[in-house]
Amino acid sequence: MLSIYLDAFFSIPLKLVLTRLLRYFGCFVISEEYLNSTIFDHIYLVIDVGIRDKYVLIPLSVLGSLLNKYTPDITIVLKAGLPELRRRWSIRGYGEPELRYVLLQNAFLDKLDYVLHVDTLGMGVKDTLHRILDEVLKHSS
């Protein structure tokens, strides 16, 4: 609950102010994690853990209204197949990815209008960065 409130009233508004400030000075802002993922994560957590507290609706409503008002220029979703995700997570020590979470998050992000999907299968960090920059340049021109 504390994390949801901190995101709704501190972290996300601060990121949005910074983003708007950078845009004002002519910068194109690319963010790894944006409001969409945060809202999805919190809703998933509330349902998965079974939080029944009515006060959880307040920060979720705030996050929803921020999402409606401040849409990103572009959201880039890095995708890889489930076998590749499992391999990467085991290398990083995360354990087995939760299949339901990954599938629901993909379905959620697929419904957004301003999403570019980048398949990172077989790509290193440098190649992934170049691919993202290529996609952003294509999208912004």
N, CA, C and O atoms as a MOPAC input file, in Angstrom:
PM7 MOZYME 1SCF
protein

 N      0.83200 1    -1.19700 1     0.00000 1
 C      0.00000 1     0.00000 1     0.00000 1
 C      0.87100 1     1.25300 1     0.00000 1
 O      0.60700 1     2.22000 1    -0.71500 1
 N      1.91900 1     1.20600 1     0.82600 1
 C      2.80900 1     2.35900 1     0.92800 1
 C      3.44900 1     2.66000 1    -0.43000 1
 O      3.55400 1     3.82100 1    -0.82600 1
 N      3.87000 1     1.62800 1    -1.13100 1
 C      4.47600 1     1.80600 1    -2.44100 1
 C      3.49800 1     2.43900 1    -3.42500 1
 O      3.88100 1     3.30600 1    -4.21100 1
 N      2.25500 1     2.01800 1    -3.38500 1
 C      1.23700 1     2.56800 1    -4.28800 1
 C      1.02600 1     4.05600 1    -3.99600 1
 O      0.95100 1     4.86600 1    -4.92000 1
 N      0.93200 1     4.41100 1    -2.72700 1
 C      0.75100 1     5.81700 1    -2.35100 1
 C      1.97800 1     6.65900 1    -2.71000 1
 O      1.83700 1     7.78000 1    -3.19700 1
 N      3.17300 1     6.12900 1    -2.47500 1
 C      4.39100 1     6.87400 1    -2.82400 1
 C      4.48000 1     7.10100 1    -4.33000 1
 O      4.86600 1     8.18300 1    -4.77500 1
 N      4.12600 1     6.08800 1    -5.11200 1
 C      4.13200 1     6.26400 1    -6.56100 1
 C      3.09900 1     7.29900 1    -7.00400 1
 O      3.39600 1     8.15000 1    -7.84300 1
 N      1.90300 1     7.23300 1    -6.45300 1
 C      0.81100 1     8.11400 1    -6.88600 1
 C      1.02700 1     9.56900 1    -6.49900 1
 O      0.65600 1    10.47000 1    -7.25200 1
 N      1.62200 1     9.81100 1    -5.33400 1
 C      1.69900 1    11.18400 1    -4.84200 1
 C      3.11300 1    11.75500 1    -4.79700 1
 O      3.29100 1    12.92800 1    -4.46900 1
 N      4.12100 1    10.94400 1    -5.12400 1
 C      5.48000 1    11.46900 1    -5.08800 1
 C      6.29600 1    11.07300 1    -6.32700 1
 O      6.68400 1    11.93500 1    -7.11600 1
 N      6.54700 1     9.80200 1    -6.49100 1
 C      7.46500 1     9.32400 1    -7.52100 1
 C      6.98900 1     9.65100 1    -8.93600 1
 O      7.72100 1    10.27800 1    -9.70200 1
 N      5.79400 1     9.24200 1    -9.28500 1
 C      5.27600 1     9.46900 1   -10.64700 1
 C      5.08400 1    10.95900 1   -10.93000 1
 O      5.52000 1    11.42100 1   -11.98400 1
 N      4.44700 1    11.74100 1   -10.03500 1
 C      4.34200 1    13.18300 1   -10.32200 1
 C      5.70400 1    13.85600 1   -10.49800 1
 O      5.84900 1    14.74500 1   -11.33700 1
 N      6.70700 1    13.43800 1    -9.71100 1
 C      8.04600 1    14.00000 1    -9.85100 1
 C      8.63900 1    13.64800 1   -11.22300 1
 O      9.24600 1    14.50000 1   -11.87200 1
 N      8.46500 1    12.40500 1   -11.65900 1
 C      8.94300 1    12.00600 1   -12.98900 1
 C      8.22000 1    12.78500 1   -14.08900 1
 O      8.83400 1    13.17700 1   -15.08200 1
 N      6.92600 1    13.00500 1   -13.91300 1
 C      6.16900 1    13.74800 1   -14.92500 1
 C      6.61300 1    15.19900 1   -15.00100 1
 O      6.69000 1    15.76400 1   -16.09200 1
 N      6.90400 1    15.80800 1   -13.86400 1
 C      7.40000 1    17.19700 1   -13.84800 1
 C      8.74600 1    17.25800 1   -14.56900 1
 O      8.97400 1    18.14700 1   -15.38900 1
 N      9.63000 1    16.31500 1   -14.26300 1
 C     10.92900 1    16.27900 1   -14.91700 1
 C     10.77600 1    16.07100 1   -16.42600 1
 O     11.45500 1    16.72600 1   -17.21800 1
 N      9.89600 1    15.17200 1   -16.81400 1
 C      9.65700 1    14.91400 1   -18.22900 1
 C      9.13600 1    16.16300 1   -18.93500 1
 O      9.60600 1    16.50900 1   -20.01900 1
 N      8.17200 1    16.83100 1   -18.32400 1
 C      7.62300 1    18.05100 1   -18.93000 1
 C      8.67500 1    19.14700 1   -19.03100 1
 O      8.70100 1    19.89700 1   -20.00700 1
 N      9.53800 1    19.24300 1   -18.03400 1
 C     10.60800 1    20.22200 1   -18.04600 1
 C     11.59800 1    19.92800 1   -19.17400 1
 O     12.01400 1    20.83100 1   -19.90000 1
 N     11.96500 1    18.66700 1   -19.30900 1
 C     12.87800 1    18.28900 1   -20.39300 1
 C     12.24700 1    18.52400 1   -21.76100 1
 O     12.91800 1    18.98600 1   -22.68300 1
 N     10.96200 1    18.20800 1   -21.89600 1
 C     10.26100 1    18.44900 1   -23.16500 1
 C     10.23500 1    19.95000 1   -23.47800 1
 O     10.38400 1    20.35000 1   -24.63200 1
 N     10.04600 1    20.77600 1   -22.44300 1
 C     10.00800 1    22.23100 1   -22.61400 1
 C     11.31700 1    22.72800 1   -23.22600 1
 O     11.31900 1    23.65600 1   -24.03500 1
 N     12.42000 1    22.10700 1   -22.83600 1
 C     13.73100 1    22.48700 1   -23.36100 1
 C     14.10500 1    21.73500 1   -24.64200 1
 O     15.25500 1    21.77100 1   -25.07800 1
 N     13.11900 1    21.05100 1   -25.24300 1
 C     13.31600 1    20.43200 1   -26.54600 1
 C     13.88500 1    19.02100 1   -26.53400 1
 O     14.30600 1    18.52300 1   -27.57800 1
 N     13.90700 1    18.37700 1   -25.39800 1
 C     14.42600 1    17.01600 1   -25.32300 1
 C     13.32800 1    16.00400 1   -25.63000 1
 O     12.15400 1    16.22500 1   -25.33500 1
 N     13.73100 1    14.91200 1   -26.21700 1
 C     12.83800 1    13.77500 1   -26.43200 1
 C     13.17400 1    12.77100 1   -25.34300 1
 O     14.30000 1    12.27800 1   -25.28700 1
 N     12.22900 1    12.46600 1   -24.49000 1
 C     12.48600 1    11.66100 1   -23.30500 1
 C     12.09200 1    10.21200 1   -23.55800 1
 O     10.97200 1     9.91300 1   -23.97200 1
 N     13.04800 1     9.32300 1   -23.29700 1
 C     12.79000 1     7.88600 1   -23.37400 1
 C     12.90400 1     7.35800 1   -21.95500 1
 O     13.92000 1     7.55900 1   -21.29000 1
 N     11.87800 1     6.69500 1   -21.50100 1
 C     11.87300 1     6.15800 1   -20.14800 1
 C     11.67800 1     4.65300 1   -20.20400 1
 O     10.82100 1     4.15500 1   -20.93300 1
 N     12.47900 1     3.93300 1   -19.42600 1
 C     12.35600 1     2.47100 1   -19.41700 1
 C     11.02300 1     2.03800 1   -18.83100 1
 O     10.35700 1     1.15000 1   -19.36400 1
 N     10.64500 1     2.65900 1   -17.75100 1
 C      9.39300 1     2.28500 1   -17.11100 1
 C      8.52700 1     3.53000 1   -17.01100 1
 O      8.97800 1     4.57700 1   -16.54400 1
 N      7.31700 1     3.41300 1   -17.44000 1
 C      6.44500 1     4.57700 1   -17.42200 1
 C      5.19400 1     4.26400 1   -16.61900 1
 O      5.06300 1     3.19000 1   -16.03100 1
 N      4.30400 1     5.19800 1   -16.60600 1
 C      3.08900 1     5.10500 1   -15.81500 1
 C      2.26900 1     3.85900 1   -16.13500 1
 O      1.67900 1     3.26100 1   -15.23500 1
 N      2.22700 1     3.46300 1   -17.39900 1
 C      1.44300 1     2.28400 1   -17.79100 1
 C      1.86700 1     1.04900 1   -17.01300 1
 O      1.03200 1     0.34300 1   -16.44700 1
 N      3.15800 1     0.79500 1   -16.98800 1
 C      3.66700 1    -0.38700 1   -16.28800 1
 C      3.43500 1    -0.29300 1   -14.79500 1
 O      3.13800 1    -1.29400 1   -14.14300 1
 N      3.56900 1     0.90200 1   -14.25000 1
 C      3.36300 1     1.09200 1   -12.81400 1
 C      1.91700 1     0.80300 1   -12.43200 1
 O      1.65800 1     0.11200 1   -11.44600 1
 N      0.98700 1     1.32400 1   -13.20200 1
 C     -0.42700 1     1.07000 1   -12.92600 1
 C     -0.72200 1    -0.41900 1   -13.03600 1
 O     -1.38600 1    -0.99300 1   -12.17300 1
 N     -0.22200 1    -1.04800 1   -14.11400 1
 C     -0.44500 1    -2.47600 1   -14.27900 1
 C      0.12300 1    -3.24900 1   -13.08300 1
 O     -0.54700 1    -4.12700 1   -12.53900 1
 N      1.34800 1    -2.92700 1   -12.67300 1
 C      1.98000 1    -3.62700 1   -11.55300 1
 C      1.15800 1    -3.50300 1   -10.27700 1
 O      0.97300 1    -4.47900 1    -9.55000 1
 N      0.66600 1    -2.29600 1   -10.01100 1
 C     -0.11400 1    -2.09000 1    -8.78300 1
 C     -1.46000 1    -2.80900 1    -8.82700 1
 O     -1.87400 1    -3.41300 1    -7.83800 1
 N     -2.13500 1    -2.74700 1    -9.95400 1
 C     -3.41600 1    -3.44600 1   -10.08100 1
 C     -3.20700 1    -4.95100 1    -9.95300 1
 O     -3.97200 1    -5.63300 1    -9.27200 1
 N     -2.17800 1    -5.46200 1   -10.60300 1
 C     -1.86100 1    -6.89100 1   -10.51300 1
 C     -1.58700 1    -7.28200 1    -9.06200 1
 O     -2.08200 1    -8.30400 1    -8.58500 1
 N     -0.80200 1    -6.47300 1    -8.36900 1
 C     -0.46900 1    -6.76200 1    -6.97800 1
 C     -1.71000 1    -6.75300 1    -6.09000 1
 O     -1.88700 1    -7.63700 1    -5.25200 1
 N     -2.56700 1    -5.75200 1    -6.27600 1
 C     -3.78700 1    -5.65000 1    -5.47000 1
 C     -4.65500 1    -6.89500 1    -5.65900 1
 O     -5.18700 1    -7.44000 1    -4.69100 1
 N     -4.79600 1    -7.34100 1    -6.90300 1
 C     -5.61400 1    -8.52200 1    -7.18800 1
 C     -4.92700 1    -9.78800 1    -6.68300 1
 O     -5.56000 1   -10.63200 1    -6.04800 1
 N     -3.62100 1    -9.91900 1    -6.97100 1
 C     -2.89100 1   -11.13000 1    -6.61200 1
 C     -2.78700 1   -11.33100 1    -5.09900 1
 O     -2.93500 1   -12.44700 1    -4.60200 1
 N     -2.53500 1   -10.24800 1    -4.38100 1
 C     -2.40100 1   -10.34200 1    -2.92200 1
 C     -3.77500 1   -10.33800 1    -2.25000 1
 O     -3.92100 1   -10.80400 1    -1.12000 1
 N     -4.76600 1    -9.81700 1    -2.94100 1
 C     -6.12400 1    -9.79700 1    -2.39900 1
 C     -6.37700 1    -8.63200 1    -1.46300 1
 O     -7.09900 1    -8.77300 1    -0.47600 1
 N     -5.78800 1    -7.47900 1    -1.76400 1
 C     -6.01700 1    -6.28900 1    -0.93600 1
 C     -7.45600 1    -5.83900 1    -1.12600 1
 O     -7.89600 1    -5.58500 1    -2.24700 1
 N     -8.17200 1    -5.74500 1    -0.03700 1
 C     -9.59000 1    -5.37000 1    -0.09400 1
 C     -9.83600 1    -3.97500 1     0.49200 1
 O    -10.98200 1    -3.54200 1     0.61400 1
 N     -8.77400 1    -3.28800 1     0.84800 1
 C     -8.87600 1    -1.97800 1     1.47700 1
 C     -9.42200 1    -0.95300 1     0.48000 1
 O     -8.88500 1    -0.82100 1    -0.61900 1
 N    -10.46300 1    -0.23800 1     0.84300 1
 C    -11.06300 1     0.73800 1    -0.06600 1
 C    -10.13200 1     1.91300 1    -0.34400 1
 O    -10.31800 1     2.62200 1    -1.33300 1
 N     -9.13300 1     2.13100 1     0.51100 1
 C     -8.21600 1     3.24900 1     0.33300 1
 C     -7.20300 1     2.99800 1    -0.78800 1
 O     -6.47800 1     3.91600 1    -1.17200 1
 N     -7.13900 1     1.79400 1    -1.31000 1
 C     -6.25600 1     1.51200 1    -2.43300 1
 C     -6.80000 1     2.14500 1    -3.71900 1
 O     -6.04700 1     2.36500 1    -4.66800 1
 N     -8.10700 1     2.43700 1    -3.75200 1
 C     -8.69500 1     3.04800 1    -4.94200 1
 C     -8.24000 1     4.49100 1    -5.14100 1
 O     -8.21500 1     4.97900 1    -6.27100 1
 N     -7.88200 1     5.17300 1    -4.06500 1
 C     -7.46500 1     6.58300 1    -4.17300 1
 C     -6.20000 1     6.71500 1    -5.01900 1
 O     -6.22500 1     7.43000 1    -6.02100 1
 N     -5.08700 1     6.05100 1    -4.65800 1
 C     -3.89500 1     6.21600 1    -5.49600 1
 C     -4.05100 1     5.62000 1    -6.89400 1
 O     -3.48100 1     6.14100 1    -7.85200 1
 N     -4.81200 1     4.54000 1    -7.02200 1
 C     -5.02200 1     3.98100 1    -8.35700 1
 C     -5.80200 1     4.95100 1    -9.23700 1
 O     -5.53200 1     5.04800 1   -10.43400 1
 N     -6.76000 1     5.66500 1    -8.66500 1
 C     -7.51200 1     6.67700 1    -9.42400 1
 C     -6.60800 1     7.83800 1    -9.82500 1
 O     -6.70800 1     8.35800 1   -10.93600 1
 N     -5.72400 1     8.24000 1    -8.90900 1
 C     -4.77700 1     9.31700 1    -9.21400 1
 C     -3.85800 1     8.89200 1   -10.35100 1
 O     -3.63800 1     9.65600 1   -11.29100 1
 N     -3.31700 1     7.67200 1   -10.27000 1
 C     -2.44100 1     7.17000 1   -11.33300 1
 C     -3.18100 1     7.07800 1   -12.66400 1
 O     -2.62500 1     7.41300 1   -13.71000 1
 N     -4.43300 1     6.62600 1   -12.62700 1
 C     -5.23200 1     6.54400 1   -13.84900 1
 C     -5.46300 1     7.90300 1   -14.48300 1
 O     -5.37800 1     8.04000 1   -15.70300 1
 N     -5.75600 1     8.91100 1   -13.66600 1
 C     -5.98100 1    10.24900 1   -14.21600 1
 C     -4.68400 1    10.84900 1   -14.74800 1
 O     -4.70100 1    11.57000 1   -15.74600 1
 N     -3.55200 1    10.55600 1   -14.08900 1
 C     -2.26700 1    11.02300 1   -14.61200 1
 C     -1.96300 1    10.38000 1   -15.95900 1
 O     -1.44300 1    11.03400 1   -16.86200 1
 N     -2.28800 1     9.09500 1   -16.09000 1
 C     -2.06400 1     8.39700 1   -17.35600 1
 C     -2.91700 1     9.00400 1   -18.46400 1
 O     -2.44700 1     9.15900 1   -19.59100 1
 N     -4.15100 1     9.34400 1   -18.15800 1
 C     -5.02100 1     9.93900 1   -19.16800 1
 C     -4.54700 1    11.32700 1   -19.58600 1
 O     -4.68800 1    11.71000 1   -20.74700 1
 N     -3.99000 1    12.07600 1   -18.64800 1
 C     -3.57100 1    13.44800 1   -18.94200 1
 C     -2.17600 1    13.52600 1   -19.55200 1
 O     -1.93500 1    14.36300 1   -20.42300 1
 N     -1.26200 1    12.68000 1   -19.11600 1
 C      0.13300 1    12.77000 1   -19.53800 1
 C      0.57800 1    11.48400 1   -20.22500 1
 O      1.30000 1    10.67500 1   -19.64200 1
 N      0.15100 1    11.30700 1   -21.44400 1
 C      0.56400 1    10.11800 1   -22.18800 1
 C      1.99000 1    10.31800 1   -22.68800 1
 O      2.38000 1    11.43800 1   -23.01900 1
 N      2.75800 1     9.25500 1   -22.74500 1
 C      4.13400 1     9.38400 1   -23.22600 1
 C      4.17800 1     9.59000 1   -24.73400 1
 O      3.22900 1     9.26000 1   -25.44400 1
 N      5.29100 1    10.14000 1   -25.21600 1
 C      5.48500 1    10.25200 1   -26.66100 1
 C      5.48200 1     8.87000 1   -27.28000 1
 O      4.89200 1     8.64000 1   -28.33600 1
 N      6.14800 1     7.96400 1   -26.60500 1
 C      6.26700 1     6.60300 1   -27.11200 1
 C      6.58800 1     5.68400 1   -25.92700 1
 O      7.30700 1     6.06700 1   -25.00400 1
 N      6.05600 1     4.49900 1   -25.97200 1
 C      6.41000 1     3.47500 1   -24.99400 1
 C      7.03200 1     2.33600 1   -25.77000 1
 O      6.42000 1     1.78800 1   -26.68700 1
 N      8.24000 1     1.98500 1   -25.40400 1
 C      8.93900 1     0.91000 1   -26.08200 1
 C      8.89100 1    -0.32000 1   -25.19400 1
 O      9.30800 1    -0.27900 1   -24.03600 1
 N      8.38500 1    -1.40300 1   -25.73800 1
 C      8.28700 1    -2.65300 1   -24.99700 1
 C      9.32500 1    -3.60700 1   -25.56900 1
 O      9.28700 1    -3.96400 1   -26.74700 1
 N     10.25500 1    -4.01300 1   -24.70700 1
 C     11.26500 1    -4.98000 1   -25.11200 1
 C     10.67300 1    -6.36200 1   -24.91800 1
 O     10.27400 1    -6.73100 1   -23.81300 1
 N     10.61900 1    -7.11900 1   -25.99600 1
 C      9.98600 1    -8.43200 1   -25.94200 1
 C     10.97200 1    -9.52500 1   -26.31000 1
 O     11.88600 1    -9.33000 1   -27.11000 1
 N     10.76000 1   -10.65900 1   -25.71000 1
 C     11.49600 1   -11.87400 1   -26.05000 1
 C     10.55100 1   -13.02800 1   -25.74600 1
 O      9.63500 1   -12.88200 1   -24.93800 1
 N     10.76100 1   -14.14200 1   -26.36900 1
 C      9.91200 1   -15.29400 1   -26.11000 1
 C     10.07600 1   -15.77800 1   -24.67200 1
 O     11.04900 1   -15.44400 1   -23.99500 1
 N      9.11300 1   -16.56400 1   -24.22400 1
 C      9.16100 1   -17.06200 1   -22.84700 1
 C     10.40100 1   -17.90700 1   -22.54900 1
 O     10.96300 1   -17.77800 1   -21.46200 1
 N     10.85500 1   -18.77400 1   -23.47600 1
 C     12.09400 1   -19.49700 1   -23.17900 1
 C     13.28600 1   -18.55500 1   -22.97000 1
 O     14.12200 1   -18.78100 1   -22.09500 1
 N     13.34800 1   -17.49900 1   -23.78700 1
 C     14.43500 1   -16.52700 1   -23.63800 1
 C     14.30300 1   -15.76600 1   -22.32800 1
 O     15.30600 1   -15.51200 1   -21.66000 1
 N     13.08000 1   -15.39800 1   -21.94800 1
 C     12.87100 1   -14.72800 1   -20.65500 1
 C     13.33100 1   -15.61000 1   -19.49900 1
 O     14.00700 1   -15.14600 1   -18.58000 1
 N     12.96300 1   -16.86200 1   -19.55400 1
 C     13.38300 1   -17.79600 1   -18.49300 1
 C     14.90500 1   -17.88500 1   -18.42200 1
 O     15.48500 1   -17.89600 1   -17.33600 1
 N     15.53800 1   -17.94800 1   -19.57400 1
 C     16.99900 1   -18.03200 1   -19.61400 1
 C     17.64200 1   -16.78000 1   -19.00900 1
 O     18.56500 1   -16.87800 1   -18.20000 1
 N     17.14800 1   -15.60300 1   -19.40800 1
 C     17.70100 1   -14.34300 1   -18.89600 1
 C     17.48000 1   -14.20600 1   -17.39400 1
 O     18.38300 1   -13.78900 1   -16.66800 1
 N     16.28300 1   -14.55500 1   -16.92500 1
 C     15.99400 1   -14.41600 1   -15.51100 1
 C     16.83600 1   -15.37600 1   -14.68000 1
 O     17.24600 1   -15.04100 1   -13.56900 1
 N     17.09500 1   -16.56700 1   -15.21300 1
 C     17.92500 1   -17.50100 1   -14.44800 1
 C     19.37400 1   -17.01400 1   -14.38500 1
 O     20.04200 1   -17.20500 1   -13.36900 1
 N     19.86400 1   -16.39100 1   -15.45500 1
 C     21.21400 1   -15.81900 1   -15.45500 1
 C     21.31900 1   -14.71200 1   -14.41100 1
 O     22.32700 1   -14.60000 1   -13.71500 1
 N     20.27500 1   -13.90100 1   -14.30800 1
 C     20.27700 1   -12.78200 1   -13.35300 1
 C     19.92500 1   -13.20700 1   -11.94000 1
 O     20.02900 1   -12.41300 1   -11.00500 1
 N     19.51100 1   -14.45200 1   -11.77900 1
 C     19.19300 1   -14.93200 1   -10.44100 1
 C     17.79000 1   -14.61500 1    -9.97500 1
 O     17.51100 1   -14.70000 1    -8.77900 1
 N     16.88500 1   -14.24700 1   -10.89600 1
 C     15.51700 1   -13.91400 1   -10.52800 1
 C     14.65800 1   -15.15000 1   -10.29900 1
 O     13.59100 1   -15.06500 1    -9.69100 1
 N     15.11400 1   -16.27900 1   -10.77800 1
 C     14.28200 1   -17.47300 1   -10.68600 1
 C     13.34800 1   -17.55400 1   -11.87800 1
 O     13.57600 1   -16.92200 1   -12.90900 1
 N     12.31700 1   -18.32100 1   -11.72600 1
 C     11.35000 1   -18.54700 1   -12.80200 1
 C     10.40800 1   -17.35300 1   -12.93100 1
 O      9.79500 1   -16.95100 1   -11.94100 1
 N     10.27600 1   -16.76800 1   -14.14300 1
 C      9.32100 1   -15.67200 1   -14.30300 1
 C      7.89300 1   -16.18200 1   -14.11300 1
 O      7.57300 1   -17.31700 1   -14.46600 1
 N      7.06900 1   -15.34900 1   -13.56700 1
 C      5.67700 1   -15.73600 1   -13.37200 1
 C      4.95700 1   -15.59600 1   -14.70000 1
 O      4.73400 1   -14.48500 1   -15.18100 1
 N      4.60200 1   -16.70700 1   -15.28200 1
 C      4.01800 1   -16.74800 1   -16.61700 1
 C      2.74600 1   -15.90800 1   -16.71700 1
 O      2.56900 1   -15.15800 1   -17.67700 1
 N      1.87000 1   -16.03200 1   -15.73700 1
 C      0.60600 1   -15.28100 1   -15.77400 1
 C      0.86800 1   -13.77700 1   -15.81300 1
 O      0.22700 1   -13.05700 1   -16.57700 1
 N      1.80100 1   -13.30200 1   -14.99800 1
 C      2.13100 1   -11.88000 1   -14.95700 1
 C      2.65000 1   -11.40800 1   -16.31300 1
 O      2.20200 1   -10.38300 1   -16.82700 1
 N      3.58600 1   -12.14800 1   -16.89000 1
 C      4.18200 1   -11.76900 1   -18.16300 1
 C      3.12500 1   -11.71300 1   -19.26800 1
 O      3.09600 1   -10.76600 1   -20.05500 1
 N      2.26500 1   -12.71700 1   -19.32600 1
 C      1.22200 1   -12.74700 1   -20.36200 1
 C      0.21000 1   -11.62000 1   -20.18100 1
 O     -0.20000 1   -10.99200 1   -21.15700 1
 N     -0.19400 1   -11.36000 1   -18.94000 1
 C     -1.14400 1   -10.26700 1   -18.68700 1
 C     -0.52300 1    -8.90200 1   -18.99800 1
 O     -1.18400 1    -8.02800 1   -19.55800 1
 N      0.74000 1    -8.72600 1   -18.63300 1
 C      1.40600 1    -7.45800 1   -18.92400 1
 C      1.51300 1    -7.23600 1   -20.43300 1
 O      1.28100 1    -6.12600 1   -20.91300 1
 N      1.86100 1    -8.27900 1   -21.17900 1
 C      1.91900 1    -8.15600 1   -22.64200 1
 C      0.55600 1    -7.80100 1   -23.22000 1
 O      0.46400 1    -6.94900 1   -24.10400 1
 N     -0.49300 1    -8.43700 1   -22.73700 1
 C     -1.84700 1    -8.13800 1   -23.22600 1
 C     -2.22800 1    -6.69600 1   -22.90100 1
 O     -2.83700 1    -6.01600 1   -23.72600 1
 N     -1.87600 1    -6.22900 1   -21.71300 1
 C     -2.16600 1    -4.85500 1   -21.29700 1
 C     -1.43500 1    -3.86200 1   -22.19600 1
 O     -2.04200 1    -2.91500 1   -22.69700 1
 N     -0.14200 1    -4.07400 1   -22.40100 1
 C      0.64900 1    -3.14100 1   -23.20800 1
 C      0.27700 1    -3.20200 1   -24.68400 1
 O      0.41700 1    -2.20000 1   -25.38700 1
 N     -0.19300 1    -4.34900 1   -25.17600 1
 C     -0.60600 1    -4.47700 1   -26.57800 1
 C     -1.82700 1    -3.62500 1   -26.89500 1
 O     -2.04900 1    -3.28600 1   -28.05800 1
 N     -2.61800 1    -3.27300 1   -25.89900 1
 C     -3.83300 1    -2.49400 1   -26.12900 1
 C     -3.56500 1    -0.99400 1   -26.24000 1
 O     -4.45600 1    -0.24100 1   -26.63200 1
 N     -2.35700 1    -0.54900 1   -25.90300 1
 C     -2.03400 1     0.86700 1   -25.96000 1
 C     -1.70900 1     1.28600 1   -27.38600 1
 O     -1.16900 1     0.49600 1   -28.16100 1
 N     -2.03500 1     2.52400 1   -27.73400 1
 C     -1.86500 1     3.02000 1   -29.09300 1
 C     -0.42800 1     3.43200 1   -29.41400 1
 O     -0.01500 1     3.35400 1   -30.57100 1
 N      0.32600 1     3.85900 1   -28.43600 1
 C      1.62600 1     4.47700 1   -28.68700 1
 C      2.77100 1     3.57800 1   -28.21200 1
 O      3.71000 1     4.03500 1   -27.56000 1
 N      2.66900 1     2.29300 1   -28.55300 1
 C      3.66900 1     1.31900 1   -28.12900 1
 C      4.42100 1     0.78900 1   -29.34300 1
 O      3.82100 1     0.42800 1   -30.35600 1
 N      5.74100 1     0.74900 1   -29.22300 1
 C      6.57100 1     0.09800 1   -30.22000 1
 C      7.16700 1    -1.14300 1   -29.57800 1
 O      7.77700 1    -1.06400 1   -28.51100 1
 N      6.99700 1    -2.26200 1   -30.21100 1
 C      7.53300 1    -3.51900 1   -29.68800 1
 C      8.87500 1    -3.79700 1   -30.35900 1
 O      8.99200 1    -3.74300 1   -31.58300 1
 N      9.87500 1    -4.09100 1   -29.54900 1
 C     11.20000 1    -4.41200 1   -30.06000 1
 C     11.53500 1    -5.82700 1   -29.60100 1
 O     11.61900 1    -6.10600 1   -28.40500 1
 N     11.72600 1    -6.71300 1   -30.57800 1
 C     12.09100 1    -8.09400 1   -30.25700 1
 C     13.58800 1    -8.12900 1   -29.97600 1
 O     14.39100 1    -7.81900 1   -30.85700 1
 N     13.96700 1    -8.49900 1   -28.76600 1
 C     15.36800 1    -8.47500 1   -28.35100 1
 C     16.01400 1    -9.86000 1   -28.37500 1
 O     17.11900 1   -10.03600 1   -27.86100 1
 N     15.34800 1   -10.82200 1   -28.95400 1
 C     15.87500 1   -12.18600 1   -28.99400 1
 C     17.22400 1   -12.21600 1   -29.70500 1
 O     17.34000 1   -11.77600 1   -30.84900 1
 N     18.22500 1   -12.73000 1   -29.03100 1
 C     19.56000 1   -12.85500 1   -29.60500 1
 C     20.33800 1   -11.55100 1   -29.67900 1
 O     21.38100 1   -11.49600 1   -30.33200 1
 N     19.85600 1   -10.50100 1   -29.02600 1
 C     20.52800 1    -9.20600 1   -29.08600 1
 C     21.22100 1    -8.91300 1   -27.75700 1
 O     20.69800 1    -9.21300 1   -26.68400 1
 N     22.40300 1    -8.32400 1   -27.85600 1
 C     23.10500 1    -7.85400 1   -26.67100 1
 C     22.62200 1    -6.46100 1   -26.30000 1
 O     21.73700 1    -5.90800 1   -26.95300 1
 N     23.19900 1    -5.90400 1   -25.26600 1
 C     22.79000 1    -4.57700 1   -24.79500 1
 C     23.04100 1    -3.50900 1   -25.85200 1
 O     22.17300 1    -2.67500 1   -26.11000 1
 N     24.22100 1    -3.52900 1   -26.46500 1
 C     24.56500 1    -2.52900 1   -27.47800 1
 C     23.61500 1    -2.59800 1   -28.67200 1
 O     23.13200 1    -1.57000 1   -29.14800 1
 N     23.35000 1    -3.81100 1   -29.15400 1
 C     22.41800 1    -3.98000 1   -30.28200 1
 C     21.00900 1    -3.53400 1   -29.91700 1
 O     20.31200 1    -2.92000 1   -30.72500 1
 N     20.59500 1    -3.85000 1   -28.68500 1
 C     19.26300 1    -3.44400 1   -28.22600 1
 C     19.15200 1    -1.92300 1   -28.18900 1
 O     18.14600 1    -1.36200 1   -28.62200 1
 N     20.18300 1    -1.25600 1   -27.67300 1
 C     20.18400 1     0.21100 1   -27.62500 1
 C     20.09000 1     0.80300 1   -29.02300 1
 O     19.31500 1     1.73200 1   -29.25300 1
 N     20.87500 1     0.27100 1   -29.96300 1
 C     20.81800 1     0.77200 1   -31.34300 1
 C     19.43900 1     0.55200 1   -31.95500 1
 O     18.93200 1     1.41700 1   -32.67000 1
 N     18.83900 1    -0.58400 1   -31.68400 1
 C     17.49800 1    -0.88200 1   -32.21400 1
 C     16.46800 1     0.08300 1   -31.63800 1
 O     15.60200 1     0.57500 1   -32.36100 1
 N     16.56200 1     0.35600 1   -30.33100 1
 C     15.63900 1     1.30900 1   -29.70700 1
 C     15.79700 1     2.68800 1   -30.32300 1
 O     14.80600 1     3.33500 1   -30.66200 1
 N     17.03600 1     3.14400 1   -30.47200 1
 C     17.27100 1     4.46700 1   -31.05900 1
 C     16.77100 1     4.52800 1   -32.49300 1
 O     16.20500 1     5.54200 1   -32.90100 1
 N     16.96700 1     3.46300 1   -33.26800 1
 C     16.43600 1     3.41300 1   -34.63500 1
 C     14.91100 1     3.53800 1   -34.63600 1
 O     14.34700 1     4.28200 1   -35.43800 1
 N     14.25000 1     2.80800 1   -33.73800 1
 C     12.78300 1     2.84100 1   -33.65600 1
 C     12.29500 1     4.24300 1   -33.26400 1
 O     11.32200 1     4.75200 1   -33.82000 1
 N     12.98500 1     4.84900 1   -32.30500 1
 C     12.59500 1     6.19000 1   -31.85300 1
 C     12.77200 1     7.20100 1   -32.98200 1
 O     11.90200 1     8.04400 1   -33.19700 1
 N     13.87700 1     7.12500 1   -33.69600 1
 C     14.09700 1     8.04800 1   -34.80400 1
 C     13.06000 1     7.84800 1   -35.89600 1
 O     12.57600 1     8.82500 1   -36.46900 1
 N     12.70600 1     6.59700 1   -36.19900 1
 C     11.65700 1     6.34000 1   -37.19300 1
 C     10.32000 1     6.92700 1   -36.73500 1
 O      9.58300 1     7.52200 1   -37.52000 1
 N     10.02700 1     6.74300 1   -35.44500 1
 C      8.74400 1     7.19900 1   -34.89900 1
 C      8.65600 1     8.71900 1   -34.84000 1
 O      7.58200 1     9.28200 1   -35.05200 1
 N      9.77100 1     9.39200 1   -34.55300 1
 C      9.74100 1    10.83600 1   -34.34800 1
 C      9.81000 1    11.61200 1   -35.65700 1
 O      9.54600 1    12.81500 1   -35.67500 1
 N     10.16300 1    10.94200 1   -36.75500 1
 C     10.26100 1    11.69000 1   -38.02900 1
 C      8.99100 1    11.63500 1   -38.82400 1
 O      8.91800 1    12.21100 1   -39.91000 1

